[in-house]
Amino acid sequence: MSLLALRLLGSPRVNLDKTTVKISRRKVMALLVYLAVSKQRHSRDELSEMLFGKRDRNRARASLRQTLSLLRSSIGSEHLGTDRLGVWITGTDELSSDVSEFQSLQKEWKASSARDSVLSGKKFLTAAAELYQGDFLSGFYLQDSSAFEDWQLMMQESLRRQQMTALHRLAEIHEATGQFEQAI
């Protein structure tokens, strides 16, 4: 199975085995991002409501089917699981996301600081700070999908708070070790 890599901190980018995948429709990108970040199965009704909520139910479901078809042709069928009721990303071992990496580094930092010295976790904080290239889906929006926009904003704020906490703690570590330029 090919490696699907998503870069979502900053402008969204998708790679399949290190080759850039051009996803020209915003709803297709939104669906991919939502499925990949949540890492769970979602009902077709939930997804059609989230992405196409202003349309009647039958048109929304038809639009979701078309969006799924475009997504499947963009990333390959091996990465997308579907059945009559649900949709999910398959092969999560072959899925890489800077959001997941960032959150893992945050967990590693918290775990190391709970068991080690005050200065612990510097390597995790540094890696997380370097990984954060911008706000979640910076410059990406859907005009007619308020449910997706609400979710995107919630993710942006949560990740931004995590980044600010990491930077603050990293500055404290640098200051405590006399590395004042790095602290600034």
C-alpha positions in Angstrom: 0.0 0.0 0.0 1.3 3.5 -0.8 2.0 6.1 1.8 -0.5 8.9 2.1 1.0 12.0 3.7 -1.0 15.1 4.6 0.5 18.4 5.6 -2.3 20.4 7.3 -0.4 22.9 9.4 -0.2 25.8 7.0 -1.7 25.4 3.5 -3.0 21.9 3.0 -0.8 19.6 0.8 -1.3 15.9 0.0 1.4 13.5 -1.2 1.0 9.9 -2.3 4.4 8.1 -2.1 6.2 11.4 -2.1 4.3 12.6 -5.3 2.1 15.7 -4.9 -1.5 14.9 -5.4 -3.6 17.8 -6.8 -7.0 17.9 -5.3 -8.9 20.6 -7.2 -12.2 20.5 -5.4 -12.4 22.0 -1.9 -15.1 19.5 -0.7 -12.9 16.6 -1.7 -10.0 18.1 0.3 -12.3 18.8 3.2 -13.6 15.2 3.2 -10.1 13.8 3.1 -8.9 16.1 5.9 -11.9 15.3 8.2 -11.6 11.6 7.7 -7.8 11.6 8.2 -7.7 13.8 11.3 -10.6 12.1 13.0 -9.3 8.6 12.2 -12.7 7.0 12.6 -15.7 5.8 10.6 -18.3 8.4 9.9 -21.9 7.8 8.6 -22.7 9.0 5.2 -25.6 11.0 6.7 -23.2 12.9 9.0 -20.7 13.6 6.1 -23.4 14.7 3.7 -24.9 17.0 6.4 -21.5 18.4 7.3 -20.4 19.1 3.7 -23.7 19.7 1.9 -26.1 20.6 4.7 -27.9 23.3 2.7 -29.1 20.9 0.1 -32.0 18.5 0.4 -31.1 15.1 1.7 -31.1 13.2 -1.6 -29.0 15.9 -3.4 -26.6 16.0 -0.4 -26.2 12.2 -0.5 -25.6 12.3 -4.3 -23.1 15.1 -3.9 -21.3 13.0 -1.3 -21.2 10.0 -3.6 -19.6 12.2 -6.3 -17.1 13.6 -3.8 -16.2 10.1 -2.7 -15.6 9.1 -6.3 -13.3 12.1 -6.9 -11.4 11.4 -3.6 -11.0 7.7 -4.5 -9.6 8.7 -7.9 -7.2 11.1 -6.2 -5.7 9.0 -3.5 -6.6 5.5 -4.6 -9.2 3.1 -3.4 -6.9 1.3 -0.9 -6.9 4.4 1.3 -10.7 4.8 1.4 -13.2 2.4 3.0 -16.8 2.7 2.3 -20.0 0.7 2.7 -23.7 1.6 2.5 -23.7 3.4 5.8 -20.2 4.7 6.4 -16.9 6.1 5.2 -13.4 5.9 6.7 -9.7 6.1 5.9 -8.1 2.6 5.7 -4.5 1.6 6.2 -3.8 4.2 8.9 -0.3 2.7 9.2 0.2 4.1 5.7 -1.2 7.5 6.7 1.1 10.3 7.8 -0.1 13.7 9.0 1.8 16.6 10.5 -1.2 17.1 12.9 -0.9 13.6 14.2 2.9 14.0 14.6 2.4 17.4 16.3 -0.1 15.9 18.8 2.2 12.9 19.4 5.1 15.2 20.2 2.9 17.1 22.6 2.0 13.8 24.4 5.6 12.8 24.5 6.5 16.1 26.1 3.8 15.9 28.7 4.8 12.3 29.5 8.5 13.1 29.8 7.9 16.2 31.9 5.7 14.2 34.3 8.4 11.6 35.0 11.7 13.6 34.5 13.2 16.9 35.5 11.9 20.4 34.9 14.1 20.7 31.8 12.8 17.4 30.2 11.0 17.3 27.0 13.1 19.9 25.2 13.6 17.7 22.2 9.9 17.1 21.9 9.0 20.7 22.2 11.6 21.8 19.7 10.4 19.2 17.2 6.7 20.3 17.7 7.6 23.9 17.3 9.5 23.2 14.0 6.6 21.1 12.7 4.0 23.8 13.2 4.3 25.7 9.9 1.1 27.7 10.3 -2.4 27.4 11.4 -4.4 24.3 10.6 -5.6 24.5 7.0 -4.4 28.1 6.6 -6.1 29.8 3.7 -8.6 26.9 3.2 -12.3 27.5 3.6 -15.7 26.2 2.4 -18.3 28.9 1.8 -21.4 26.8 2.2 -20.4 24.4 4.9 -20.8 25.9 8.3 -20.4 22.6 10.2 -17.1 21.9 8.5 -16.0 25.5 9.1 -16.9 25.2 12.8 -14.9 22.0 13.1 -11.9 23.6 11.2 -12.0 26.6 13.6 -12.1 24.4 16.6 -9.1 22.4 15.4 -7.2 25.6 14.5 -7.7 27.1 18.0 -6.9 23.8 19.8 -3.6 23.3 17.8 -2.7 27.0 18.1 -3.1 26.8 21.9 -1.0 23.7 22.0 1.7 25.5 20.0 1.6 28.5 22.2 2.0 26.3 25.3 4.9 24.5 23.7 6.7 27.7 22.7 6.2 29.2 26.2 7.6 26.1 27.9 10.5 26.0 25.4 11.3 29.6 26.1 11.3 28.8 29.9 13.7 25.9 29.3 16.0 28.0 27.3 16.0 30.8 29.9 16.6 28.3 32.7 19.7 27.0 30.9 21.0 30.4 30.1 20.2 30.2 26.4 18.7 33.7 26.2 18.8 34.2 22.5 16.9 30.9 21.9 14.4 31.9 24.6 13.7 35.1 22.8 
